[in-house]
Amino acid sequence: MCIAIPSKVLSIDLNNNSIQVDTLGQQREAKLHLLMDPPEIGSYVLIHANFVMETMEEADALESLKVYEELIQNMSMLES
């Protein structure tokens, strides 16, 4: 099973068919080969195996990120 965390698009490089994204504070590159149309800067995408699978609505992305942040916080409390 794969858990895709919404990532915010920071920049787009159409020459390399890639984007730079922020995923929970970590920046990385992802490839656009599987999308028909590139996302816009500031939009949210889901990535699997370093490829953008789809774009998503900002409200849905923010809701998902809130849940992930709560999970991370709860896991941190269990480790203490």
N, C-alpha and C positions, 0 to 999 in steps of 0.2 A: 504494500500500500504506500502511496505517496501523499504527502501533505504539502500542498502548494500554498505558500505564504504570499499575500499580495505584495507587489513591489512597485514603488513609485518611479516613473520614468524621469530621469534627470537630464539625459541628452540622447540625441539620435545621430548615428553615423550611417547614412544611406550608402556611402561608398563601400563600407565593410558589412552592410546589412546587419547592423547590430545597434544595441542601445546600452546605455549605462543606467543602472537602476539602484535604488536604495531599498534594501530588505532589512527591516528592523535595525537600522543604523549601519548596516554593512553595505558597502558599494561593490558592485560587480557588473560584468558585461554579460549580455544575453543576446542570442542570435534571433533574427527576425524571419528566417527562412520559411516558417510554417504559417505566417500571417499573410493575408492578401493585401491589407493596408497597414502601414506602420502606425503605431499609436502616437498620440500627441505628448509633448513634454508636459509633465504634471499629472498625466493619467496613470492608472494602475493596471498592471498586467499580472498574469499567473505564468510561472516559468516551471518547466520540467526538463531535466537533463540539459540545462543551459539553453533551451529553446523557449521562446515566448509562445505559449499555447493559445492565449486569448487575452483580450482586454476586459476590464470589468468596471462596473459603475463605482464611482467614488464612495457613495454611501455604503455599498456592500463591502468594499475594501476596508473602509474605516471600521465598520462593525467587526469584520474578521480580525483586523489588527488588534482591536480592543480585547477580543477573546484570547488571542495569542499572548498579549501582554499579561493578562490575568493568569493564564496557564504558567507562564514563565515565572511570575511572581510567586504563585503557589508552589511551584517546584523548588524555587529558591528557599522558601520557608521550610520545606520538608528536609532539605539538606542541612539546615542550621541545627 
